[in-house]
Amino acid sequence: MMEEKIREYVKRELERLSNGVKSVELTGVYPSVLESVIGGFDWSEADTNGWQVDYWLTTDKYDISGSMYYGTATISLKE
């Protein structure tokens, strides 16, 4: 139930990118949820560092960066 609400939250925020917003800042979101909503990428391709497991990756459509430890992510449309 909670994971479905988080998916809906991510989808709403991604829709904002279609309306001219440059990037969205997400909280309470973990990579597994992003992967299920966005798809089209493999976490083994992400650059990571540190004990907080900061990550960076690019999909066909988005640039994504975040922190697995804090459950945050910034998503912007790929330029």
Buried (B, 14 or more C-beta within 10 A) or exposed (E): EEEEEBBEBBEEBBEEBEEEEEBBEBEBBBBEBBBEBBEEBEEEEBEEEEEEBBBEBBBEEBBBBBBBEEBBBBBBBEE
